Amino acid sequence: MKTIITKKLFIYCVFSFVATTFSVAQNWVSTTPQNKKVVLEEFTGIKCVFCPDGHKRANELKAANKGNVFLVNIHSGGYATPGTGEPDMRTPEGDIIDDASGLTGYPAGSVNRFKNPRAESRANWSASANTILGQSSPVNAYVK
């Protein structure tokens, strides 16, 4: 009799632990339709003369759309080549993305990679972002 109670108690404890773990671990996504978010990939470099203006515009866009605009800086191209003692922020992946973007000058940016060529002048980022932000998202996803 004692063995049966012990087994039942053990099974109950395991089941309770598993159920609690799964219920706490889930981050449910809202089923309410939401609009798309924006990822701005900014192509930049340590020697880029006009890139500070690009950074300013990108940060203003993000600040005006809190929680809806995400910035990624990609150091690539000739302006990203560091001098002696300067940090090298280039990556092979950045060069591949740069090559595929169709950019013609720096700074340039790709808003959700929705245009072809994808990279465009910093003067167009806000308009492109507003177009994306006004579109309904086909799915709601959670990323942790």
N, CA, C and O atoms as a MOPAC input file, in Angstrom:
PM7 MOZYME 1SCF
protein

 N      0.82600 1    -1.18600 1     0.00000 1
 C      0.00000 1     0.00000 1     0.00000 1
 C      0.87500 1     1.25600 1     0.00000 1
 O      0.59500 1     2.21300 1    -0.72200 1
 N      1.94000 1     1.24600 1     0.81800 1
 C      2.84700 1     2.38400 1     0.91200 1
 C      3.52800 1     2.62000 1    -0.42900 1
 O      3.74300 1     3.77600 1    -0.79400 1
 N      3.86900 1     1.60400 1    -1.15900 1
 C      4.52100 1     1.71600 1    -2.45500 1
 C      3.59300 1     2.35500 1    -3.47500 1
 O      4.03700 1     3.17400 1    -4.28000 1
 N      2.33400 1     2.00500 1    -3.45800 1
 C      1.35500 1     2.56600 1    -4.39300 1
 C      1.18200 1     4.05700 1    -4.13900 1
 O      1.12000 1     4.83700 1    -5.08900 1
 N      1.10400 1     4.46400 1    -2.89400 1
 C      0.95700 1     5.88500 1    -2.54600 1
 C      2.20600 1     6.64900 1    -2.96200 1
 O      2.10300 1     7.75400 1    -3.49600 1
 N      3.35400 1     6.09100 1    -2.73100 1
 C      4.61600 1     6.72400 1    -3.10400 1
 C      4.69800 1     6.90100 1    -4.61300 1
 O      5.11900 1     7.95800 1    -5.08400 1
 N      4.30300 1     5.88600 1    -5.38200 1
 C      4.32600 1     5.98300 1    -6.85000 1
 C      3.35300 1     7.05400 1    -7.32600 1
 O      3.67600 1     7.85100 1    -8.20700 1
 N      2.15200 1     7.06700 1    -6.73400 1
 C      1.16100 1     8.06200 1    -7.13700 1
 C      1.63500 1     9.47200 1    -6.79400 1
 O      1.45100 1    10.40100 1    -7.58000 1
 N      2.23800 1     9.62600 1    -5.63400 1
 C      2.76000 1    10.92800 1    -5.23700 1
 C      3.88900 1    11.35500 1    -6.17400 1
 O      3.95900 1    12.51800 1    -6.57200 1
 N      4.75900 1    10.43400 1    -6.52000 1
 C      5.86200 1    10.72500 1    -7.44000 1
 C      5.31700 1    11.15200 1    -8.80800 1
 O      5.77200 1    12.14500 1    -9.37700 1
 N      4.34800 1    10.40300 1    -9.33200 1
 C      3.76500 1    10.72200 1   -10.63100 1
 C      3.08100 1    12.08500 1   -10.58100 1
 O      3.20900 1    12.88000 1   -11.51200 1
 N      2.36300 1    12.35500 1    -9.50800 1
 C      1.68800 1    13.64600 1    -9.34200 1
 C      2.71200 1    14.78200 1    -9.32900 1
 O      2.50600 1    15.81400 1    -9.96700 1
 N      3.81300 1    14.59100 1    -8.60200 1
 C      4.85000 1    15.63300 1    -8.51000 1
 C      5.48600 1    15.88300 1    -9.87400 1
 O      5.69000 1    17.03400 1   -10.25900 1
 N      5.79900 1    14.82800 1   -10.59900 1
 C      6.40400 1    14.97200 1   -11.92800 1
 C      5.43300 1    15.69500 1   -12.86200 1
 O      5.81800 1    16.62900 1   -13.56500 1
 N      4.18100 1    15.26000 1   -12.86400 1
 C      3.17200 1    15.88900 1   -13.71400 1
 C      3.01900 1    17.37400 1   -13.36100 1
 O      2.94100 1    18.21300 1   -14.25800 1
 N      2.97500 1    17.69500 1   -12.10700 1
 C      2.83200 1    19.08700 1   -11.65900 1
 C      4.02500 1    19.92800 1   -12.08700 1
 O      3.86300 1    21.06300 1   -12.53500 1
 N      5.22200 1    19.37000 1   -11.94800 1
 C      6.43600 1    20.08200 1   -12.34600 1
 C      6.42400 1    20.36900 1   -13.85000 1
 O      6.69300 1    21.49200 1   -14.27700 1
 N      6.11300 1    19.34900 1   -14.64200 1
 C      6.09700 1    19.50600 1   -16.10300 1
 C      5.03000 1    20.52000 1   -16.51200 1
 O      5.29500 1    21.39900 1   -17.33200 1
 N      3.83800 1    20.40600 1   -15.95200 1
 C      2.74900 1    21.32900 1   -16.29600 1
 C      3.10600 1    22.75900 1   -15.92600 1
 O      2.84900 1    23.68100 1   -16.70100 1
 N      3.68700 1    22.95300 1   -14.76600 1
 C      4.08200 1    24.28800 1   -14.32900 1
 C      5.18100 1    24.84400 1   -15.21900 1
 O      5.13400 1    26.01100 1   -15.60700 1
 N      6.16400 1    24.02500 1   -15.54400 1
 C      7.27600 1    24.46500 1   -16.39000 1
 C      6.77200 1    24.92500 1   -17.74800 1
 O      7.17200 1    25.98500 1   -18.22800 1
 N      5.90100 1    24.14600 1   -18.37100 1
 C      5.40400 1    24.51200 1   -19.69000 1
 C      4.48200 1    25.71800 1   -19.64200 1
 O      4.49400 1    26.52400 1   -20.57200 1
 N      3.70300 1    25.86800 1   -18.62000 1
 C      2.79400 1    27.01400 1   -18.55100 1
 C      3.55000 1    28.30300 1   -18.29600 1
 O      3.13100 1    29.35800 1   -18.77200 1
 N      4.63800 1    28.25300 1   -17.56800 1
 C      5.43800 1    29.43900 1   -17.28400 1
 C      6.35200 1    29.77400 1   -18.46000 1
 O      6.64000 1    30.94700 1   -18.69900 1
 N      6.81200 1    28.76500 1   -19.19800 1
 C      7.78500 1    28.95800 1   -20.26400 1
 C      7.18100 1    29.56200 1   -21.53000 1
 O      7.92400 1    30.05700 1   -22.37700 1
 N      5.88300 1    29.53600 1   -21.68300 1
 C      5.25600 1    30.01900 1   -22.90000 1
 C      5.10700 1    31.54000 1   -22.88400 1
 O      4.74000 1    32.13200 1   -21.86900 1
 N      5.39500 1    32.15000 1   -24.01000 1
 C      5.15200 1    33.57400 1   -24.21700 1
 C      4.15100 1    33.66500 1   -25.35800 1
 O      4.52000 1    33.55900 1   -26.52800 1
 N      2.92100 1    33.85600 1   -25.02500 1
 C      1.86900 1    33.83100 1   -26.02500 1
 C      1.88100 1    35.12000 1   -26.82900 1
 O      2.09800 1    36.20700 1   -26.29400 1
 N      1.64700 1    34.97600 1   -28.11100 1
 C      1.58500 1    36.10500 1   -29.02600 1
 C      0.13300 1    36.54400 1   -29.14000 1
 O     -0.77800 1    35.71800 1   -29.19700 1
 N     -0.06300 1    37.82300 1   -29.17100 1
 C     -1.40800 1    38.36200 1   -29.30700 1
 C     -2.03800 1    37.89600 1   -30.62100 1
 O     -1.35100 1    37.76600 1   -31.63400 1
 N     -3.32700 1    37.64900 1   -30.59700 1
 C     -4.04200 1    37.28700 1   -31.81400 1
 C     -4.68200 1    38.51600 1   -32.46300 1
 O     -5.31600 1    38.41600 1   -33.51300 1
 N     -4.51100 1    39.66100 1   -31.83000 1
 C     -5.00400 1    40.91700 1   -32.40100 1
 C     -4.10000 1    41.29800 1   -33.57200 1
 O     -2.87900 1    41.32100 1   -33.41600 1
 N     -4.66800 1    41.59900 1   -34.74000 1
 C     -3.83300 1    41.98200 1   -35.88600 1
 C     -2.94300 1    43.17700 1   -35.54500 1
 O     -3.37900 1    44.12600 1   -34.89300 1
 N     -1.71200 1    43.11500 1   -35.99000 1
 C     -0.75700 1    44.19300 1   -35.76200 1
 C     -0.12500 1    44.58800 1   -37.08100 1
 O     -0.16700 1    43.83300 1   -38.05200 1
 N      0.46000 1    45.77100 1   -37.11200 1
 C      1.18100 1    46.20400 1   -38.30100 1
 C      2.61700 1    45.69300 1   -38.25200 1
 O      3.12000 1    45.28200 1   -37.20700 1
 N      3.25200 1    45.73200 1   -39.40400 1
 C      4.62300 1    45.26600 1   -39.52600 1
 C      5.57700 1    46.16200 1   -38.73900 1
 O      5.27100 1    47.31800 1   -38.45000 1
 N      6.72100 1    45.61100 1   -38.40400 1
 C      7.82000 1    46.34400 1   -37.78000 1
 C      8.84700 1    46.64500 1   -38.87600 1
 O      8.75000 1    46.12000 1   -39.98500 1
 N      9.82000 1    47.48300 1   -38.56400 1
 C     10.84900 1    47.86800 1   -39.52900 1
 C     12.22600 1    47.48500 1   -39.01200 1
 O     12.56400 1    47.72900 1   -37.85300 1
 N     13.01200 1    46.87900 1   -39.89300 1
 C     14.42800 1    46.65700 1   -39.63700 1
 C     15.18400 1    47.50000 1   -40.66200 1
 O     15.09700 1    47.26500 1   -41.86800 1
 N     15.92200 1    48.48100 1   -40.16100 1
 C     16.73300 1    49.33700 1   -41.02500 1
 C     18.17500 1    48.86100 1   -40.93500 1
 O     18.81600 1    48.98000 1   -39.89100 1
 N     18.67900 1    48.32100 1   -42.04300 1
 C     20.08900 1    47.93800 1   -42.11500 1
 C     20.83900 1    49.12100 1   -42.71600 1
 O     20.67300 1    49.45100 1   -43.89000 1
 N     21.65800 1    49.74400 1   -41.89700 1
 C     22.40000 1    50.93100 1   -42.32900 1
 C     23.81600 1    50.53400 1   -42.70100 1
 O     24.55100 1    49.98200 1   -41.88200 1
 N     24.19500 1    50.81800 1   -43.94300 1
 C     25.54900 1    50.52800 1   -44.41500 1
 C     26.41400 1    51.74000 1   -44.09700 1
 O     26.11800 1    52.86100 1   -44.51200 1
 N     27.48000 1    51.49600 1   -43.35800 1
 C     28.26500 1    52.59400 1   -42.81300 1
 C     29.73900 1    52.20300 1   -42.74500 1
 O     30.10900 1    51.08100 1   -43.09200 1
 N     30.55700 1    53.12100 1   -42.30400 1
 C     31.98000 1    52.84300 1   -42.14200 1
 C     32.65100 1    53.89300 1   -41.28100 1
 O     32.14500 1    55.00400 1   -41.12300 1
 N     33.77800 1    53.53700 1   -40.73500 1
 C     34.50400 1    54.39400 1   -39.80000 1
 C     35.02900 1    55.67100 1   -40.48000 1
 O     35.25300 1    56.67800 1   -39.80800 1
 N     35.22500 1    55.63500 1   -41.79700 1
 C     35.75100 1    56.78900 1   -42.52800 1
 C     34.68300 1    57.51700 1   -43.33800 1
 O     35.01000 1    58.39000 1   -44.14200 1
 N     33.43100 1    57.17700 1   -43.14000 1
 C     32.32100 1    57.74300 1   -43.91200 1
 C     31.99300 1    59.14700 1   -43.41100 1
 O     31.61700 1    59.31500 1   -42.25100 1
 N     32.12900 1    60.14600 1   -44.26200 1
 C     31.92500 1    61.54000 1   -43.89300 1
 C     30.45900 1    61.84200 1   -43.56800 1
 O     30.18400 1    62.57700 1   -42.62000 1
 N     29.51800 1    61.29000 1   -44.33600 1
 C     28.10700 1    61.61200 1   -44.15300 1
 C     27.37000 1    60.61100 1   -43.25700 1
 O     26.17300 1    60.76600 1   -43.01500 1
 N     28.07600 1    59.58500 1   -42.76200 1
 C     27.43000 1    58.57300 1   -41.92500 1
 C     26.90300 1    59.11500 1   -40.59000 1
 O     25.87500 1    58.62700 1   -40.12200 1
 N     27.55000 1    60.09200 1   -39.95900 1
 C     26.93900 1    60.63900 1   -38.73500 1
 C     25.52300 1    61.18200 1   -38.97800 1
 O     24.65700 1    61.06000 1   -38.11100 1
 N     25.28800 1    61.77400 1   -40.14300 1
 C     23.94700 1    62.23600 1   -40.46900 1
 C     23.00700 1    61.03700 1   -40.65200 1
 O     21.84400 1    61.09300 1   -40.25200 1
 N     23.50700 1    59.96500 1   -41.24900 1
 C     22.70900 1    58.75100 1   -41.39200 1
 C     22.33700 1    58.16600 1   -40.03900 1
 O     21.19500 1    57.75600 1   -39.83000 1
 N     23.30000 1    58.12700 1   -39.11300 1
 C     23.02700 1    57.62300 1   -37.75600 1
 C     21.97300 1    58.48900 1   -37.06700 1
 O     21.07200 1    57.97900 1   -36.40200 1
 N     22.10000 1    59.79400 1   -37.23400 1
 C     21.14100 1    60.72100 1   -36.61700 1
 C     19.73600 1    60.45500 1   -37.15100 1
 O     18.78100 1    60.37000 1   -36.37900 1
 N     19.61200 1    60.32500 1   -38.45500 1
 C     18.29800 1    60.07900 1   -39.06400 1
 C     17.72900 1    58.72400 1   -38.63400 1
 O     16.53400 1    58.60600 1   -38.36200 1
 N     18.58100 1    57.71600 1   -38.57700 1
 C     18.13200 1    56.38300 1   -38.16000 1
 C     17.63500 1    56.41700 1   -36.71300 1
 O     16.59000 1    55.84700 1   -36.39800 1
 N     18.38300 1    57.08100 1   -35.84200 1
 C     17.97600 1    57.16900 1   -34.43100 1
 C     16.70100 1    57.99400 1   -34.25500 1
 O     15.88200 1    57.68100 1   -33.39100 1
 N     16.52500 1    59.03600 1   -35.05700 1
 C     15.28900 1    59.81800 1   -34.99800 1
 C     14.09100 1    58.97400 1   -35.44700 1
 O     13.01000 1    59.05900 1   -34.86400 1
 N     14.29200 1    58.16700 1   -36.47800 1
 C     13.23800 1    57.28000 1   -36.96600 1
 C     12.84800 1    56.27200 1   -35.88800 1
 O     11.66500 1    56.01500 1   -35.66500 1
 N     13.84300 1    55.71200 1   -35.23100 1
 C     13.59100 1    54.74900 1   -34.14900 1
 C     12.85800 1    55.42200 1   -32.98500 1
 O     11.90300 1    54.86300 1   -32.44700 1
 N     13.30400 1    56.62000 1   -32.59800 1
 C     12.68700 1    57.33600 1   -31.47500 1
 C     11.23500 1    57.71700 1   -31.78200 1
 O     10.39300 1    57.72200 1   -30.88500 1
 N     10.94500 1    58.03200 1   -33.03200 1
 C      9.58600 1    58.41900 1   -33.41700 1
 C      8.64100 1    57.21800 1   -33.49500 1
 O      7.42200 1    57.38700 1   -33.53000 1
 N      9.19600 1    56.01700 1   -33.52400 1
 C      8.40000 1    54.79000 1   -33.65900 1
 C      8.84500 1    53.76100 1   -32.63400 1
 O      9.23400 1    52.64900 1   -32.99200 1
 N      8.78700 1    54.12800 1   -31.36600 1
 C      9.28300 1    53.27000 1   -30.27400 1
 C      8.72900 1    51.85500 1   -30.35700 1
 O      7.52000 1    51.64500 1   -30.46200 1
 N      9.64500 1    50.88700 1   -30.30800 1
 C      9.26700 1    49.48000 1   -30.32400 1
 C      8.88000 1    48.94700 1   -31.69100 1
 O      8.52100 1    47.77600 1   -31.82100 1
 N      8.94800 1    49.78700 1   -32.71000 1
 C      8.56100 1    49.35700 1   -34.05200 1
 C      9.67900 1    49.45000 1   -35.08400 1
 O      9.53800 1    48.94800 1   -36.19900 1
 N     10.78800 1    50.08800 1   -34.71900 1
 C     11.92400 1    50.23500 1   -35.63500 1
 C     13.16800 1    49.69100 1   -34.94800 1
 O     13.46500 1    50.03600 1   -33.80400 1
 N     13.89100 1    48.83600 1   -35.66400 1
 C     15.09600 1    48.20200 1   -35.14000 1
 C     16.25100 1    48.50200 1   -36.08500 1
 O     16.12100 1    48.35800 1   -37.30100 1
 N     17.38200 1    48.91800 1   -35.52200 1
 C     18.52600 1    49.35800 1   -36.31500 1
 C     19.64600 1    48.32400 1   -36.30800 1
 O     19.96800 1    47.73900 1   -35.27400 1
 N     20.23100 1    48.11300 1   -37.48800 1
 C     21.39800 1    47.23600 1   -37.62700 1
 C     22.41700 1    48.00800 1   -38.45000 1
 O     22.13600 1    48.39000 1   -39.58600 1
 N     23.59500 1    48.24000 1   -37.89000 1
 C     24.65600 1    48.92500 1   -38.62800 1
 C     25.58800 1    47.88300 1   -39.22100 1
 O     26.08500 1    47.00000 1   -38.52100 1
 N     25.81700 1    47.99900 1   -40.52100 1
 C     26.69900 1    47.07100 1   -41.23000 1
 C     27.89800 1    47.86500 1   -41.72800 1
 O     27.77800 1    48.72600 1   -42.59900 1
 N     29.05200 1    47.55600 1   -41.15700 1
 C     30.29200 1    48.22800 1   -41.55800 1
 C     30.86600 1    47.46000 1   -42.73700 1
 O     31.29100 1    46.31200 1   -42.60600 1
 N     30.87000 1    48.12300 1   -43.90300 1
 C     31.31200 1    47.44100 1   -45.11000 1
 C     31.79700 1    48.45700 1   -46.13600 1
 O     31.56700 1    49.65900 1   -46.00100 1
 N     32.46100 1    47.95900 1   -47.14500 1
 C     32.94800 1    48.81900 1   -48.21700 1
 C     34.21400 1    49.56600 1   -47.85200 1
 O     34.77000 1    49.38100 1   -46.76900 1
 N     34.66300 1    50.41000 1   -48.76000 1
 C     35.91800 1    51.13400 1   -48.59700 1
 C     35.96500 1    52.05700 1   -47.39100 1
 O     37.02700 1    52.23800 1   -46.79400 1
 N     34.83700 1    52.64000 1   -47.02400 1
 C     34.80900 1    53.54100 1   -45.87800 1
 C     34.90400 1    52.80900 1   -44.54300 1
 O     35.09500 1    53.44000 1   -43.50300 1
 N     34.77500 1    51.51000 1   -44.56400 1
 C     34.82200 1    50.74300 1   -43.32100 1
 C     36.22100 1    50.21900 1   -43.00500 1
 O     36.43400 1    49.62200 1   -41.95000 1
 N     37.16400 1    50.43600 1   -43.90300 1
 C     38.53100 1    49.96600 1   -43.68000 1
 C     39.19100 1    50.81700 1   -42.60200 1
 O     39.35500 1    52.02400 1   -42.78300 1
 N     39.57000 1    50.20400 1   -41.48300 1
 C     40.13700 1    50.99000 1   -40.38100 1
 C     41.59700 1    51.35900 1   -40.62000 1
 O     42.32700 1    50.68700 1   -41.34900 1
 N     41.98700 1    52.44200 1   -39.98300 1
 C     43.38500 1    52.83100 1   -39.98800 1
 C     44.10500 1    52.16000 1   -38.82200 1
 O     43.49100 1    51.41500 1   -38.05800 1
 N     45.38200 1    52.41600 1   -38.68600 1
 C     46.17700 1    51.84700 1   -37.60200 1
 C     45.59400 1    52.23900 1   -36.25100 1
 O     45.37200 1    53.42000 1   -35.98400 1
 N     45.34900 1    51.25400 1   -35.40700 1
 C     44.82800 1    51.49100 1   -34.06800 1
 C     43.31800 1    51.68500 1   -33.99600 1
 O     42.77300 1    51.84200 1   -32.90300 1
 N     42.62900 1    51.67700 1   -35.13900 1
 C     41.18000 1    51.83500 1   -35.14900 1
 C     40.50500 1    50.45800 1   -35.12000 1
 O     41.07300 1    49.48500 1   -35.61600 1
 N     39.30800 1    50.36600 1   -34.55000 1
 C     38.63600 1    49.06600 1   -34.48600 1
 C     38.14800 1    48.62000 1   -35.86700 1
 O     37.70800 1    49.43800 1   -36.67500 1
 N     38.23200 1    47.33500 1   -36.12000 1
 C     37.75700 1    46.75900 1   -37.37600 1
 C     36.39300 1    46.12700 1   -37.11300 1
 O     36.30700 1    45.07000 1   -36.48800 1
 N     35.34200 1    46.76300 1   -37.58200 1
 C     33.98200 1    46.28000 1   -37.32500 1
 C     33.37800 1    45.59300 1   -38.55300 1
 O     32.17000 1    45.36400 1   -38.60400 1
 N     34.20700 1    45.26900 1   -39.52900 1
 C     33.72600 1    44.58600 1   -40.72400 1
 C     33.53700 1    43.09500 1   -40.44200 1
 O     34.20000 1    42.52200 1   -39.57600 1
 N     32.62700 1    42.48500 1   -41.18400 1
 C     32.41300 1    41.03800 1   -41.10100 1
 C     32.22800 1    40.49900 1   -42.51700 1
 O     31.79700 1    41.23300 1   -43.40700 1
 N     32.55200 1    39.21800 1   -42.73400 1
 C     32.30700 1    38.62900 1   -44.06600 1
 C     30.82300 1    38.69100 1   -44.43300 1
 O     30.48000 1    38.91800 1   -45.59400 1
 N     29.94100 1    38.49000 1   -43.44500 1
 C     28.50300 1    38.53700 1   -43.70500 1
 C     28.06900 1    39.94100 1   -44.13100 1
 O     27.22400 1    40.10400 1   -45.01100 1
 N     28.66600 1    40.95400 1   -43.48800 1
 C     28.35000 1    42.33200 1   -43.84900 1
 C     28.71300 1    42.64000 1   -45.28800 1
 O     27.97400 1    43.32700 1   -45.99300 1
 N     29.86200 1    42.12500 1   -45.71900 1
 C     30.27900 1    42.33700 1   -47.10700 1
 C     29.31600 1    41.65900 1   -48.08100 1
 O     29.01600 1    42.21300 1   -49.13800 1
 N     28.83400 1    40.47600 1   -47.73600 1
 C     27.88800 1    39.75400 1   -48.59900 1
 C     26.57500 1    40.53300 1   -48.70400 1
 O     26.02200 1    40.68500 1   -49.79300 1
 N     26.08300 1    41.02400 1   -47.56300 1
 C     24.83100 1    41.79800 1   -47.56500 1
 C     25.01600 1    43.09200 1   -48.34700 1
 O     24.13400 1    43.49600 1   -49.10400 1
 N     26.16400 1    43.74000 1   -48.16300 1
 C     26.49100 1    44.97000 1   -48.89000 1
 C     26.47500 1    44.70500 1   -50.39300 1
 O     25.85700 1    45.45100 1   -51.15100 1
 N     27.15000 1    43.64900 1   -50.81800 1
 C     27.22400 1    43.32100 1   -52.24500 1
 C     25.84000 1    43.06400 1   -52.84900 1
 O     25.58600 1    43.42300 1   -53.99900 1
 N     24.96300 1    42.45300 1   -52.08500 1
 C     23.62900 1    42.10900 1   -52.59000 1
 C     22.65800 1    43.28600 1   -52.53600 1
 O     21.58200 1    43.22100 1   -53.13100 1
 N     23.01500 1    44.35100 1   -51.83700 1
 C     22.06600 1    45.45000 1   -51.60100 1
 C     21.88100 1    46.38200 1   -52.78700 1
 O     20.83900 1    47.02500 1   -52.91400 1
 N     22.86600 1    46.46100 1   -53.64400 1
 C     22.78200 1    47.38100 1   -54.77800 1
 C     23.06100 1    48.82100 1   -54.41500 1
 O     22.67800 1    49.72600 1   -55.15600 1
 N     23.71700 1    49.05800 1   -53.29300 1
 C     23.97300 1    50.43500 1   -52.86800 1
 C     24.93800 1    51.12900 1   -53.80400 1
 O     25.77900 1    50.49700 1   -54.44400 1
 N     24.79600 1    52.45900 1   -53.87200 1
 C     25.65600 1    53.25000 1   -54.75400 1
 C     26.46300 1    54.28600 1   -53.99500 1
 O     27.26600 1    54.99600 1   -54.60100 1
 N     26.27400 1    54.39300 1   -52.68700 1
 C     27.02400 1    55.34500 1   -51.87600 1
 C     26.73500 1    55.12600 1   -50.40800 1
 O     25.82200 1    54.38900 1   -50.03600 1
 N     27.53200 1    55.78300 1   -49.58300 1
 C     27.38300 1    55.63200 1   -48.12700 1
 C     27.05300 1    56.97900 1   -47.50700 1
 O     27.56700 1    57.99500 1   -47.97500 1
 N     26.23300 1    57.03200 1   -46.49100 1
 C     25.50400 1    55.90900 1   -45.92600 1
 C     24.32900 1    55.53700 1   -46.82600 1
 O     23.78800 1    56.37100 1   -47.55100 1
 N     23.95800 1    54.29000 1   -46.75900 1
 C     22.77300 1    53.79500 1   -47.45300 1
 C     22.05400 1    52.89300 1   -46.46900 1
 O     22.62400 1    52.47600 1   -45.46100 1
 N     20.81800 1    52.60000 1   -46.76300 1
 C     20.07600 1    51.73700 1   -45.85100 1
 C     19.05000 1    50.90600 1   -46.58600 1
 O     18.53400 1    51.28800 1   -47.63600 1
 N     18.77700 1    49.77100 1   -46.00600 1
 C     17.76200 1    48.87100 1   -46.54100 1
 C     16.65800 1    48.74300 1   -45.50200 1
 O     16.89800 1    48.29700 1   -44.38000 1
 N     15.44400 1    49.13600 1   -45.88300 1
 C     14.29900 1    49.06600 1   -44.98300 1
 C     13.53300 1    47.78200 1   -45.29200 1
 O     12.82700 1    47.69900 1   -46.29700 1
 N     13.67700 1    46.79200 1   -44.43000 1
 C     13.01500 1    45.49400 1   -44.57300 1
 C     13.33900 1    44.78200 1   -45.89400 1
 O     12.66600 1    43.82000 1   -46.26400 1
 N     14.34200 1    45.24600 1   -46.58000 1
 C     14.75700 1    44.63800 1   -47.84600 1
 C     13.59600 1    44.49400 1   -48.82200 1
 O     13.49100 1    43.49300 1   -49.53100 1
 N     12.72500 1    45.50000 1   -48.85400 1
 C     11.52600 1    45.35200 1   -49.67300 1
 C     11.62700 1    46.00000 1   -51.04900 1
 O     10.74700 1    45.78400 1   -51.88200 1
 N     12.65300 1    46.77400 1   -51.31300 1
 C     12.81200 1    47.38900 1   -52.63200 1
 C     13.93900 1    46.69200 1   -53.38500 1
 O     14.74400 1    45.97100 1   -52.79400 1
 N     13.98500 1    46.91600 1   -54.68500 1
 C     15.07600 1    46.37800 1   -55.48400 1
 C     15.59000 1    47.50600 1   -56.37500 1
 O     14.81900 1    47.95900 1   -57.22000 1
 N     16.81700 1    47.99600 1   -56.26100 1
 C     17.79300 1    47.52400 1   -55.27300 1
 C     17.33800 1    47.87700 1   -53.86200 1
 O     16.60500 1    48.84100 1   -53.64000 1
 N     17.79500 1    47.06800 1   -52.92700 1
 C     17.31900 1    47.19300 1   -51.54800 1
 C     17.82000 1    48.44600 1   -50.84900 1
 O     17.07200 1    49.08000 1   -50.10400 1
 N     19.07000 1    48.80900 1   -51.07900 1
 C     19.64300 1    49.96600 1   -50.37800 1
 C     19.17700 1    51.26000 1   -51.02700 1
 O     19.07100 1    51.36900 1   -52.24900 1
 N     18.90400 1    52.23500 1   -50.16800 1
 C     18.46800 1    53.53300 1   -50.65700 1
 C     19.10900 1    54.64000 1   -49.82400 1
 O     19.67500 1    54.38900 1   -48.76000 1
 N     19.01100 1    55.85000 1   -50.32200 1
 C     19.57000 1    57.02200 1   -49.65900 1
 C     18.90000 1    57.27200 1   -48.31000 1
 O     17.73200 1    56.93300 1   -48.11600 1
 N     19.63800 1    57.85900 1   -47.39000 1
 C     19.10100 1    58.17300 1   -46.06300 1
 C     17.91700 1    59.12100 1   -46.13800 1
 O     17.10000 1    59.16000 1   -45.21800 1
 N     17.81000 1    59.87800 1   -47.20900 1
 C     16.68600 1    60.79400 1   -47.38000 1
 C     15.36500 1    60.04100 1   -47.56800 1
 O     14.29600 1    60.61300 1   -47.35500 1
 N     15.42600 1    58.76700 1   -47.96500 1
 C     14.21800 1    57.98600 1   -48.24000 1
 C     13.82600 1    57.03200 1   -47.10800 1
 O     12.75300 1    56.43300 1   -47.17000 1
 N     14.65400 1    56.87600 1   -46.08900 1
 C     14.39000 1    55.87800 1   -45.04300 1
 C     13.06500 1    56.10300 1   -44.34400 1
 O     12.31300 1    55.15500 1   -44.11800 1
 N     12.77500 1    57.33600 1   -44.00100 1
 C     11.56100 1    57.64000 1   -43.25600 1
 C     10.31200 1    57.28800 1   -44.06700 1
 O      9.38400 1    56.67800 1   -43.53600 1
 N     10.28200 1    57.66400 1   -45.33700 1
 C      9.11800 1    57.37000 1   -46.18900 1
 C      8.95100 1    55.86500 1   -46.36600 1
 O      7.83400 1    55.35200 1   -46.29000 1
 N     10.04800 1    55.15600 1   -46.60000 1
 C      9.97200 1    53.70000 1   -46.76000 1
 C      9.50400 1    53.03000 1   -45.47300 1
 O      8.69000 1    52.10700 1   -45.50300 1
 N     10.02500 1    53.50100 1   -44.34500 1
 C      9.62700 1    52.93600 1   -43.05100 1
 C      8.14900 1    53.18600 1   -42.79300 1
 O      7.44800 1    52.29100 1   -42.32200 1
 N      7.66400 1    54.38200 1   -43.09100 1
 C      6.24900 1    54.69500 1   -42.87500 1
 C      5.34700 1    53.81800 1   -43.74200 1
 O      4.25700 1    53.43800 1   -43.31500 1
 N      5.79200 1    53.49800 1   -44.95000 1
 C      5.03800 1    52.59300 1   -45.81400 1
 C      4.91400 1    51.22500 1   -45.16200 1
 O      3.82500 1    50.65300 1   -45.11000 1
 N      6.03600 1    50.69900 1   -44.66100 1
 C      6.04700 1    49.37600 1   -44.01400 1
 C      5.21700 1    49.39900 1   -42.73600 1
 O      4.41500 1    48.49500 1   -42.49900 1
 N      5.40300 1    50.42200 1   -41.91400 1
 C      4.69500 1    50.50300 1   -40.63500 1
 C      3.17500 1    50.58700 1   -40.81700 1
 O      2.42700 1    50.24900 1   -39.90000 1
 N      2.72200 1    51.02800 1   -41.97100 1
 C      1.29900 1    51.12500 1   -42.25100 1
 C      0.68100 1    49.84200 1   -42.79100 1
 O     -0.53000 1    49.77400 1   -43.00000 1
 N      1.51500 1    48.81500 1   -43.02000 1
 C      1.02300 1    47.55600 1   -43.57700 1
 C      0.68200 1    46.56300 1   -42.47400 1
 O      1.38000 1    46.46600 1   -41.46400 1
 N     -0.39500 1    45.83600 1   -42.68800 1
 C     -0.79600 1    44.79900 1   -41.73400 1
 C      0.16300 1    43.61700 1   -41.83700 1
 O      0.55500 1    43.22200 1   -42.93400 1
 N      0.53300 1    43.06200 1   -40.69900 1
 C      1.42000 1    41.90800 1   -40.67700 1
 C      0.61400 1    40.63300 1   -40.90500 1
 O     -0.45200 1    40.46900 1   -40.31300 1
 N      1.10700 1    39.72200 1   -41.75500 1
 C      0.36000 1    38.48900 1   -41.99200 1
 C      0.38300 1    37.53500 1   -40.79400 1
 O     -0.48900 1    36.67600 1   -40.66900 1
 N      1.37800 1    37.68400 1   -39.91500 1
 C      1.47100 1    36.85100 1   -38.71600 1
 C      2.02800 1    37.68300 1   -37.57300 1
 O      2.70800 1    38.68500 1   -37.79800 1
 N      1.73900 1    37.26600 1   -36.34900 1
 C      2.34900 1    37.84400 1   -35.16400 1
 C      3.35100 1    36.82500 1   -34.64000 1
 O      3.00200 1    35.66500 1   -34.42100 1
 N      4.57200 1    37.24600 1   -34.44100 1
 C      5.60500 1    36.32800 1   -33.95800 1
 C      6.27100 1    36.91300 1   -32.72300 1
 O      6.35600 1    38.13100 1   -32.56200 1
 N      6.74000 1    36.02600 1   -31.85700 1
 C      7.44900 1    36.43400 1   -30.64200 1
 C      8.88300 1    35.95600 1   -30.74300 1
 O      9.13300 1    34.78500 1   -31.03000 1
 N      9.81900 1    36.84700 1   -30.51000 1
 C     11.23100 1    36.49900 1   -30.51400 1
 C     11.81300 1    36.91700 1   -29.18700 1
 O     11.62800 1    38.05100 1   -28.74500 1
 N     12.50600 1    36.01200 1   -28.56300 1
 C     13.09100 1    36.31600 1   -27.25200 1
 C     14.58900 1    36.37500 1   -27.37200 1
 O     15.27900 1    36.61800 1   -26.38200 1

